Amino acid sequence: MLAQTGQLRQKVTEDQLKDLLNAVAENSRKEEEEQKVVFSRRKGGWDDDDDDLLDL
């Protein structure tokens, strides 16, 4: 993609390629972390239901 858009102006060395791939991998990890869904449940009316099961 970089070569197709003209962002690479010269040959890429092996070290540059490694750095580029590491940057892409890190970007992907950050995007995955941002897309996590976190459920925060409210405490309240549902808490006492568990106590009813103990009475059986």
C-alpha positions in Angstrom: 0.0 0.0 0.0 2.8 2.4 0.8 4.5 1.7 -2.4 1.3 2.0 -4.4 0.6 5.5 -3.0 4.2 6.7 -3.6 5.1 7.0 0.1 8.2 4.9 -0.4 10.8 6.9 -2.3 13.7 4.4 -2.2 14.4 0.7 -1.6 13.5 -0.5 1.8 16.2 -2.2 3.9 15.5 -5.2 6.0 15.8 -3.2 9.2 13.4 -0.6 7.8 10.9 -3.3 6.9 11.1 -4.8 10.4 10.4 -1.4 11.9 7.5 -0.8 9.6 6.0 -4.2 10.3 6.4 -3.7 14.1 4.7 -0.3 13.8 1.7 -1.8 11.9 1.4 -4.7 14.5 1.5 -2.2 17.4 -1.2 -0.1 15.6 -3.4 -3.2 15.2 -3.0 -4.0 18.9 -4.0 -0.5 19.9 -7.1 -0.6 17.7 -8.1 -4.0 19.2 -7.8 -2.6 22.7 -10.0 0.4 21.8 -12.7 -1.9 20.5 -13.2 -3.9 23.7 -16.6 -3.9 25.3 -16.7 -3.5 29.1 -19.8 -4.3 31.0 -20.2 -2.5 34.3 -23.1 -3.9 36.2 -25.0 -1.8 38.7 -25.4 -3.1 42.1 -28.9 -3.0 43.5 -32.1 -4.8 43.1 -30.6 -8.0 41.6 -28.1 -8.7 44.4 -30.6 -10.3 46.8 -31.6 -13.0 44.3 -28.5 -15.1 45.2 -29.5 -15.1 48.8 -32.9 -16.8 47.9 -31.0 -19.8 46.5 -29.1 -20.3 49.8 -32.4 -20.8 51.6 -33.3 -24.0 49.7 
